[in-house]
Amino acid sequence: TAVGLAAVGAAVAGRRRLATAAGVAWSAATADFAAARILPGPRDAAEVARMIVTSIVIPPVATGHTLAGLVRHATAGPWDATESARPELVLFDRDGTLVVDVPYNGDPARVVPMPGAQRAIRRLRDRGLRLGVVTNQSGVGRGLIDSEQMAAVNARIEALLGPFDVWEICPHDIGARCACRKPKPTLLERACAALGVPAQRTVMVGDIGTDVAAAQAAGAQSVLVPTPATRHEEVAAAPVTAPDLGAAVDLILAGRI
């Protein structure tokens, strides 16, 4: 980026030799970057063209992003003491928590976010928290939907709510006695390991007791957001409850979990 800017500046100033030298250096660096991205393949014409164009665009965009971060850091106000109490990672159950529960849904068109989900997720992202989804999807194991349908539904969720940093899914039938189905802690442990976040700095948000139990077994915190499907005993047993996702996010951002 620096030599590219130098080439442009020298050209504007009429310094042809310097402009040529800087232009050659920029071309060589860009070609090296593009080659490193093209060589792994598949190297078809469309991919090669895309890699060349993006190899030109990425360095200045990345440089601008870095400089903006440095400016933001230099002008930041005093440290908010509540930051140290906040979790680093928030994991969500999928059905009944992020989106309306449609049993064994394989149709992306039937995906509807839960009330307040979009704003709640946006608030967490804006504060820099990592986000993930941990979900039991026994419909795959039962043969009611296939993995492609499940992936399409998950893609629709991300289209509506934005990308998540990690997805951990148990596709097994309830009777399979797998090692990953909530309330076992495996999905949460995998999510934490994938992002390098300790369970102690993680909060699980779900709508039923198995979400809370999985969090407790993994050593994470939890917030239960009940729905009409949540049993009374599950609400009574939950360490922390919130009436909706917005209230759950309030607790998380305030460091009260």
N, C-alpha and C positions, 0 to 999 in steps of 0.2 A: 504494500500500500504506500509506503514511504517513497520508494523509487518510482512508483507510478505517478504520485503527486509531483515528484521532482521532474519527471519527464514532461508533464503538462506545464509546470511552471517555467521550465527552461524553454519550452517551445513558445510559450506566450511572450517570454522575454527576448526571443530571437537568438538564444544561445543553442545553435543547432547541434554542436558536438556533444554538449552535456545532455541535450534532449535525446539524442540518438543513443548515447551510452546508457542513460537511465531507462530508455525504452527497451533496449536489449535486455537489461537486467530484469526489468519487470516481466518481459515476455518469457525469459528463461525460468523465472520463479513460478509464473503462472502455468507454464507448460509442465514443470515438474509436479506441481500440485494436481493438475488435471490428470497427468499420467498415473499418479499414485491412486487416483480414484477410478480410472478407466481400466487399468490392467486386471483387477480381479474379475472383470467380466460382468455381463455377457458380451460387451463390446459390439453390440449391434449399432446401426447408424443413429437411431433415435437416442440411445443411451449416451453414445459418444458426444452427440451434439448437446445433450442436456448437461453432461459433465463439463464440457468446455465452457458453456455459458455460465453455469453456477460457479465454476472455478474462478471466473472473472469477478463475479458478484460477491462471493462469500467473504474474501479478505477485507474489502472496505466496509462491508456491513458489520463484520465481527469487530473490526477496529473501532468503528463508531460506537458499537455497543459497549466495548471495553472503556472507551473514553467517557461515555455517558455515565458508566458505573463509577469511574474514578471521580468525576465531578460530583455525583450524588454522595459518594463517601466523604469527599472533602467538605461538603456543605451540610452534612447530616447534623441533626440536633443531638442533645444529650441522650444517652442510652436509656431506654425504657426498662426499668427493673423487672417488669412483668415478662419481658422477652425470655428471660432465663427460666421462667416457670412454664412456658408454653411447650407443648410437644413439638417434635420435628415432623412427625408423620401422623396423618389421620387416615384410617382405613374405614371404608364403608361397606356394609352389606349392600347387595344390589336391589333385590325385589322387596318392596315394602319400605325401603329406606331411601334409595336414590330415585327409583321409579315405581310407579304403581304396580302392585303385584298382579301379573297375569300368569296364572299357573302354566308352567311348561311352555312359555312363549317362544316361538321361533319366527315370529313375524315382526320385523323392524317397524312396520307401520303402526303397531299397537303399543309402542314404547311411549309412555307419558311420564315426564318427570313428576316427582312428588312436589306438593306445594312448597315453594320457597327453595327448592333444591338448587336452581341455577344461581340465585343470589348467594346462597350459603357457600356453594363451591367457589364462586368468584371471590368472595371475601377471604376465604382461606388461601387461595392462590395469591391474591394481592398482598398478603402478609408473608409470603414466602414459604408456607408449609408444603411439605410433600404430601401427595394424595394417592390413595390406592383403593382397589376394590377386592374384597375377599368374599366369595360367594359359593354356596352349594348349588349345583345344577344337576340334580339327579335325573332330570328328564332325558339327558344324554344317555346315561347308563340304562335307563328303562326303555330306550328306543323311541321315545315320544318325539324327540327332536334330534337332529344330528349336530355334529360339531360346527359345521358350516353355518347352520341356522343360528346357533348360539353366538358364533363370531359376528354374524350380521347384526344381531340384536345389540351386542356389546359395542360394535362400531357406531350404531345409531345413538347409543347412550353418549358416547364420546362426541358425536356430532352435536348433540344437544347441550351437553354439560362441559365439553372441553376434554382434552386428553388427561388420562391418569398416569401417574408415574409407574404404577405396577398393577397387574391383575393376577390374582391367584384364585384358581377355580378348582373345585372338586366336582368332577363329572360323574361320579359313581352312584349307583343305585343305593338306596338307604340300607338294603340288606347285604351289601357287598363287604361290610366290615373293613372298609379301607382305612388307611392311616391319616387321611387328610380331611375328612368331613367334619365341619363344625358340629358339636362343640369341642372337638379336638383342636389343639393350638397350632397344628401344622401349617395351615394356610397363612396365619399371622406370622409365624416364625419365618416362613419362606419370604413373605413380603418384606419383613424387616431385614433379612439377610440380603435380599436383592438390592436394597437401597442403602445398606450399611448403617441402619438406624437401630439403636437398641430398643428392645421392647418397652423399657422403662420410659422412653421418650415418645411412645406411641399411644394413640387413642383409637379405640374401635367404636364406631357408631352403628347401631343396628336397631332392629325393631322387635326382636324376640330373645328369649333367654339364652338360646345357643350362642348368640353373638357375644353376650356378656360372659358366658362361661368360657368361650374360646379365648377371650381377652384375659380373663383371670388366669387361665391355665398357661398362657404365654408370658405372663408377667406384665401385661399392658393395662392401661386404664380403659374405661368404657363409659359410654353414654347410651342409655336406652331411650329411644324415641318411640313410644307406644303407638300402635294403630288398633283399629277394632279387632284385629287378629291376635293381638298380644294378650296373653292370659293374665289375670289379676295377680296370680302368685309370682309371675315373672316380673311384673312391675314392682311388687312388694320386695322382691329379693334383689333388685338391681341397686348397686351402690349409688349411681347417679342417674337421674331421669331428666328429660326435657320434653316440653309439650310439642315441639316441632324442631325442624332442622335449624332454623334461625336461632332459636334459644340454645340449642346444642353448640352452635358456633360461638355464641356469646360466651358460654362457659369456657370453651377451649381457648379463645383469644384472650380472655381475662386471666388465664392461668389458674383457673379454679378447679382443674381436674388433675 
